[in-house]
Amino acid sequence: MKVLVINAGSSSMKYQLLNMEDESVMATGLVERIGEATGKMIYKKFPDTDAEAKVERDDHVPDHRAAMHFVVEMIKDAEYGVIKDTNEVGAIGHRVVQGGDHFKSSVRVDEPVKDIIKEISPLAPLHNPAHITGVEMAEELLPGVPNVAVFDTVFHQTMPEQAFLYAIPRSLYEDLKIRRYGAHGTSHKYVAQQVAILMDKKPEDINVITVHLGNGCSMAAVKNGKCVDTSMGMTPLAGLMMGTRSGDIDPAVLAYLAEHKKMTIKEIDTMLNKESGLKGICGLNDMRDIHAKAEEGDASAKLALEMFSYRIRKYLGAYAVVLGSLDAVVFTAGIGENDDIARSMILADLDCLGIELDRGKNEGRIQEAKVISTDASRVKAWVIPTNEELQIARETVAVLNN
């Protein structure tokens, strides 16, 4: 089966076509700056040879309809295409950020499913409407091909009430569904499963802390293959310090800002999401720029790195206690895979958790699964590149086979 994976954002659309017989990538690409004066369309073809064909265009992309047209036209293009007709596509898997309490697993999309995704859009106002648009465009341009929704929140649905409820009036959960949902679930699930395979264990026989570090950052405590806690909350703002997001903060700060700075709720929300985190401390949110500044002796850049690693270390300790016993810690995503300095700062002097970092193994970018702890380390530290598209494709196939 060939599966087309669609990840539609508010102004972008990532896509990948996979042949699930061998899980190989046939084509991949990105359409970004949708709705702006000039958009960018990228398409890469992966033929049987080692050669790679790439198409890149700068042009106006008025809406997601136009983006989806580009995707469909390219995958069956006479010169660059990898299929002759869209009927070769067996299914379309859609990343959906928020599934709320409604979805405990990935599901085939029908009208009731679309209605629920729309209904819970206030929980992910920038993402869920874009996902629905992606589904509707897929239905229009690939009629008859089944669509499957794969939710970022599903992997975290195994959390017990003690972990996902907030200590606020329970009626707010019952009426408005205010609770911890988490995010990056597809990534956390993928690397948790992969580390079990690599350690020659079954997922249900291993306890893991997964650490997804990119511009957005989150962690998950995975006990016997199931998530029992995660750092993000009702929205992706909670938890770790991130590129531009504050992470955990005393909620009384919001009222204090409203009173003393006369900030509106919208202004505070914008500040916490877009002007905080690493950017708030040192003015930069790209780790490469922050490292460069720190090497020059910039005190604010050094502080940002120290705060970033300190927050993660605190969560590592907390989740180790939650799990009771720990077999592995897994780093993934842009920072997790490529930033050896951040990894070394996070894992320094963690003998108390049974983790001994091997600085030689940890050096540089890591592009394939690798142990970065010493041979003597009781708890193994891994770097495993995430592959959310493959996980979405696997989930899509599983739904259709059930």
C-alpha positions in Angstrom: 0.0 0.0 0.0 1.1 3.5 -0.8 0.2 6.1 1.9 0.3 9.8 1.5 1.0 11.6 4.8 -0.3 15.2 5.1 0.6 17.6 7.9 -1.3 20.8 7.3 -0.4 23.8 9.4 -2.0 27.3 9.5 0.3 28.5 6.6 2.1 25.4 5.5 1.7 21.8 4.3 4.3 19.1 4.8 3.7 15.8 2.9 5.3 12.5 2.2 4.4 9.5 0.0 5.5 6.2 1.4 5.5 2.7 0.0 4.5 0.6 3.0 5.7 -2.7 1.6 9.2 -1.7 2.6 8.4 1.6 4.4 10.5 3.5 1.9 9.9 7.2 1.0 8.9 7.8 -2.6 8.4 11.5 -2.4 8.4 14.3 0.2 8.1 18.0 0.3 6.8 21.2 1.8 4.5 24.1 0.8 5.0 27.1 3.0 3.9 30.7 3.4 0.4 29.8 2.1 -1.6 33.0 1.7 1.4 35.3 1.6 2.5 37.3 -1.4 5.2 34.7 -2.3 5.0 31.1 -1.2 7.6 28.3 -1.5 6.8 24.9 -2.9 9.4 22.1 -2.5 9.2 18.5 -3.9 11.7 15.7 -3.7 11.5 12.4 -5.6 13.3 9.3 -4.4 13.8 6.9 -7.3 15.3 3.4 -7.1 18.7 4.9 -7.9 20.8 6.9 -5.5 20.0 10.1 -7.5 17.5 12.5 -6.1 15.2 14.7 -8.1 14.1 18.0 -6.6 11.7 20.7 -7.7 11.6 24.1 -5.9 9.4 27.0 -6.8 8.7 30.5 -5.4 5.1 31.5 -6.3 1.9 32.7 -4.8 0.0 29.9 -3.0 -3.4 31.5 -2.2 -4.7 28.7 0.0 -4.5 25.1 1.1 -6.5 24.0 -2.0 -3.7 25.3 -4.2 -1.1 23.6 -1.9 -2.9 20.3 -2.2 -3.2 20.7 -6.0 0.6 21.1 -6.1 1.2 18.0 -4.0 -1.1 15.8 -6.1 0.2 17.1 -9.4 3.8 16.6 -8.5 3.5 13.0 -7.3 2.0 12.0 -10.7 4.0 14.5 -12.8 5.3 13.0 -16.1 8.9 13.9 -15.3 9.2 13.9 -11.5 6.2 11.9 -10.4 6.4 8.5 -8.6 2.9 7.2 -9.5 0.9 7.3 -12.8 -2.5 7.9 -11.2 -3.9 8.9 -7.9 -5.8 5.6 -7.6 -2.4 4.1 -6.7 -2.6 5.9 -3.4 -4.2 3.4 -0.9 -4.8 5.8 1.9 -4.1 9.3 3.3 -2.9 9.8 6.8 -3.4 13.2 8.4 -1.6 14.6 11.4 -4.1 16.2 13.8 -2.7 18.1 16.8 -5.7 17.9 19.1 -8.1 15.0 19.6 -9.4 16.0 23.0 -11.0 13.3 25.2 -12.9 12.0 22.2 -10.2 9.9 20.4 -8.3 7.2 22.2 -6.8 5.9 18.9 -6.3 6.9 15.3 -9.6 6.8 13.3 -10.9 6.6 9.8 -12.3 10.1 8.9 -16.0 10.4 8.2 -18.4 13.3 8.7 -18.9 12.7 12.5 -15.1 12.6 13.0 -14.7 15.9 11.1 -17.5 17.5 13.2 -15.7 16.5 16.4 -12.3 17.8 15.2 -14.0 21.1 14.4 -15.9 21.2 17.7 -12.6 20.9 19.7 -10.7 23.4 17.5 -10.7 26.0 20.4 -8.1 23.6 22.1 -5.8 24.0 19.0 -7.1 27.1 17.1 -4.1 27.4 14.8 -3.9 23.7 14.0 -7.2 21.8 13.9 -8.9 24.1 11.3 -5.9 23.6 9.0 -6.0 19.8 9.5 -9.7 19.8 8.5 -8.8 21.8 5.4 -6.2 19.2 4.5 -8.8 16.4 4.9 -11.4 18.2 2.8 -8.8 18.9 0.0 -7.7 15.3 0.0 -11.4 14.2 -0.3 -11.9 16.5 -3.2 -8.6 15.7 -5.1 -8.4 12.0 -4.3 -12.0 10.9 -4.2 -12.7 7.4 -2.8 -9.3 7.2 -1.1 -9.7 6.6 2.7 -8.5 9.3 5.1 -7.2 8.5 8.5 -6.7 11.0 11.4 -3.7 10.4 13.6 -3.8 12.5 16.7 -0.8 14.0 18.6 -2.8 13.5 21.8 -3.7 9.8 21.5 -0.4 8.5 22.9 -1.0 10.5 26.1 -4.5 9.2 26.6 -3.2 6.4 28.8 -2.3 9.0 31.5 -4.2 8.4 34.8 -6.5 11.1 36.2 -3.9 12.0 38.8 -1.5 13.0 36.0 -3.9 14.7 33.5 -6.2 16.6 35.8 -5.4 20.1 37.1 -6.1 21.0 40.7 -8.9 23.4 39.8 -12.7 22.9 40.2 -13.5 19.6 38.6 -16.5 21.2 36.9 -14.1 23.0 34.6 -12.9 19.6 33.3 -16.4 18.3 33.0 -17.8 21.4 31.3 -14.9 22.7 29.2 -12.5 19.6 29.2 -9.7 21.6 30.7 -7.0 19.0 31.4 -3.5 18.0 30.4 -3.5 16.6 26.8 0.2 16.7 25.8 1.6 17.0 22.3 4.3 15.4 20.1 2.6 12.1 20.9 3.4 10.6 17.5 7.1 11.3 18.0 7.2 10.1 21.6 5.4 6.8 20.5 7.8 6.2 17.6 11.0 6.6 19.6 9.6 4.7 22.6 8.9 1.7 20.3 12.2 2.0 18.5 14.3 2.0 21.7 12.5 -1.2 22.9 13.4 -2.9 19.6 17.0 -1.7 19.7 17.3 -2.9 23.3 15.9 -6.3 22.2 12.9 -5.9 24.5 9.1 -5.6 24.1 7.6 -2.2 24.6 5.6 -3.5 27.6 8.8 -4.7 29.3 10.7 -1.4 29.3 10.4 2.0 31.1 11.6 5.0 29.1 11.8 8.8 29.3 11.4 10.3 25.8 12.8 13.8 25.3 11.6 15.6 22.2 13.6 18.8 21.8 13.0 21.2 18.9 11.7 24.7 18.8 8.8 23.1 20.8 10.0 20.8 23.5 8.2 18.0 25.5 9.0 14.9 27.6 7.0 11.8 28.3 7.3 9.1 31.0 6.5 5.8 29.3 5.9 2.8 31.5 5.6 -0.6 30.0 4.8 1.0 26.6 2.2 3.4 27.8 2.5 7.1 28.5 1.8 7.9 32.2 2.8 11.5 32.2 3.9 14.2 29.8 5.2 17.8 30.2 2.9 19.8 27.9 -0.5 20.6 29.2 -3.9 21.5 27.7 -1.8 23.4 25.1 1.8 23.1 24.0 2.7 26.1 26.2 3.3 24.2 29.4 6.3 22.2 30.6 9.9 22.7 29.4 11.5 26.0 28.4 11.3 26.2 24.6 12.4 28.4 21.7 9.8 31.1 22.2 7.4 29.5 24.8 7.9 30.0 28.5 7.0 26.6 29.7 5.8 26.2 33.3 5.1 29.5 35.1 3.3 30.6 38.2 -0.2 31.4 37.0 -0.4 34.4 39.4 2.1 36.1 37.1 -0.7 36.6 34.6 -2.8 38.6 37.0 0.2 40.5 38.1 1.1 41.5 34.6 -2.5 42.5 33.9 -2.6 44.8 37.0 0.9 46.3 36.8 1.6 46.3 33.1 -2.1 46.8 32.0 -1.6 43.9 29.5 -4.6 42.2 28.0 -5.1 38.4 28.1 -4.3 38.3 24.4 -1.1 40.3 24.9 0.0 38.0 27.8 -0.8 34.9 25.7 1.3 36.3 22.8 4.2 37.1 25.1 4.2 33.6 26.7 4.0 31.8 23.3 6.1 34.0 21.0 8.4 36.2 23.1 9.5 34.0 26.0 11.6 30.8 26.4 15.1 31.0 25.0 14.2 34.2 23.1 12.9 35.9 26.2 16.2 35.3 28.0 18.8 36.0 25.3 16.9 37.4 22.3 17.5 34.3 20.2 15.6 31.1 19.7 17.8 29.2 17.3 20.2 27.0 19.3 23.0 27.4 16.8 22.9 31.2 17.3 22.7 30.8 21.0 25.8 28.5 21.1 27.7 31.0 18.9 26.8 33.8 21.3 27.7 31.8 24.3 31.1 30.9 22.8 31.7 34.7 22.4 31.1 35.0 26.1 27.6 36.4 26.0 26.2 36.0 29.6 22.5 35.9 28.5 23.1 33.2 26.0 25.0 31.1 28.6 22.1 31.6 31.1 19.5 30.6 28.5 21.4 27.3 27.9 21.7 26.7 31.6 18.0 27.3 32.2 17.1 25.1 29.3 19.1 22.2 30.5 18.1 22.7 34.2 14.4 22.4 33.4 14.9 19.2 31.5 17.0 17.7 34.3 14.3 18.5 36.8 11.7 16.6 34.7 14.2 13.7 34.2 14.3 13.3 38.0 10.6 13.6 38.5 9.8 11.1 35.7 12.4 8.6 37.0 10.5 8.7 40.3 7.1 8.4 38.5 8.3 5.3 36.6 9.9 3.6 39.6 12.6 2.1 37.5 14.2 3.4 34.4 15.8 1.5 31.4 16.5 4.3 29.0 16.4 8.0 28.2 15.9 8.9 24.5 16.6 12.2 22.8 15.0 13.1 19.5 14.0 16.0 17.2 16.1 18.9 16.0 18.0 19.8 19.2 17.8 16.3 20.6 19.4 14.8 17.6 21.9 17.5 16.6 23.0 19.4 19.7 25.7 17.5 21.6 26.4 20.5 23.9 22.8 20.6 25.1 22.7 16.8 25.6 26.0 16.9 27.6 24.6 19.7 29.8 21.4 17.8 30.4 23.1 14.5 31.2 26.0 15.8 33.2 26.5 14.2 36.7 23.4 12.1 36.7 25.0 9.1 38.4 22.1 9.4 40.9 19.8 8.2 38.1 22.2 5.6 36.8 23.1 7.6 33.7 26.8 7.9 32.7 27.4 10.0 29.6 30.1 8.9 27.2 31.3 12.2 25.8 33.0 10.6 22.9 29.9 8.8 21.7 27.9 12.0 22.3 29.9 14.2 20.0 28.3 15.9 17.0 25.1 15.4 15.1 23.6 12.0 15.2 21.7 10.8 12.2 20.9 7.2 13.2 20.0 5.5 16.4 23.0 5.5 18.8 23.8 4.9 22.5 25.6 7.9 24.0 26.0 6.5 27.5 29.0 4.4 28.7 29.0 0.6 28.6 28.8 0.6 32.4 25.8 3.0 32.5 22.8 1.3 34.2 20.4 3.4 32.4 21.1 3.8 28.7 21.0 7.2 27.0 20.0 7.1 23.3 19.6 9.4 20.4 17.0 8.2 18.0 16.0 10.3 15.0 12.2 10.7 15.1 10.1 9.8 12.0 6.6 11.1 12.6 5.6 10.6 8.9 6.4 6.9 9.1 4.6 6.5 12.4 1.5 8.2 10.9 1.7 5.9 7.8 1.9 2.9 10.1 -1.1 4.0 12.1 -3.0 4.6 8.9 -2.4 1.1 7.7 -3.3 -0.3 11.1 -6.6 1.5 11.1 -7.5 0.3 7.7 -6.5 -3.3 8.5 -8.7 -3.5 11.6 
